[in-house]
């Protein structure tokens, strides 16, 4: 081989080596790395992620899926092995994920798993004509004295006592009273209740407001039996559920606190889980947060250590300063000639006075 031919072969080898190094190879011909993931030549499953490696690639199933990468299948988080996805009511599996839903009469909490009672009475009085009473998972309408609830369970009917047996307060029907063609009455129950053996009382079932249970409900011979999700413990009321760490705190305080006080404190926390229920227990302003409700007070008032009540000074438009002390009324620091009197257990205004949330009234007017 001549000198020119040798130089040519050396030039070719040098050029190939430089090309390999620029491509990230070892510097030898054929060592150029190919990114199968970007070129789409991998065989990863559609629900997998392709990850390039120096000499090849690997497939990893996406979150919510299981498998070796070339074959991936959806994980059903709602199966019992996954504790119903952490949902306290219903768990719906979707590709690669899941979501929790609540029974009628409940709403999903901020954590996306727990379910809280909806106070239907806050919305248009629950559709009740007269009195609306909120219950766990539902509500019921009631009537004033002299009225009885119609079959639609919302409107109230007023009838004279003459010839109307159902107007007799002693008819004994727990829910619905119907007059029979031959005289007398027959009792019936609202949907979700069973008529008792005495044909007057009504027994609650899990089909009505989840049986009054916050989480799970099971019908028994004696009525609904409530249960809680694994992260919660059944409260002493037998219906509501509290987080286990909170239940442990309550038990540790048991020896120093009466049962009534513990029950009252836990019940108050449960009812204050949302501003939609009793304004979250806040004296003035309530705001829902991820960890529960947060109370605040207007200018001139100070939030008390209980985190709920406000104390301070409030000035009414009349210019009369009122000192607000929770649970002790509203003593007014009124100017001379202005005072309030208590008549028959009700506040009457003898001159002028001022109270929080109320305007100033003249003599003889009732607040």
Secondary structure, DSSP 8 states (H G I E B T S, - for coil): --HHHHHHHHHHHHHHHHHHHHTTS-SSTT-----HHHHT-----TTEEEEE-SSSEEEEE-TTEEESSSSEEE--TTSGGGGGGG-SSEEEEETTEEEEE--TTEEE-TTSS-EEE--GGGTGGGG-SSEEEEETTEEEEE--TTEEE-TTSS-EEE--STT-GGGSTTS--SSEEEE-TTSSEEEE--TTEEE-TTSS-EEE-TTTGGGG-SSEEEEETTEEEEE--TTEEE-TTSS-EEEHHHHHHHHHTTTTS-HHHHHHHHHHHHHTTSTTTGGGG-SSEEEEETTEEEEE--TTEEE-TTSS-EEEEEE-TTS-EEEE-TTS---EE--TT--EEEETTEEEESS----TTS----TT-B-
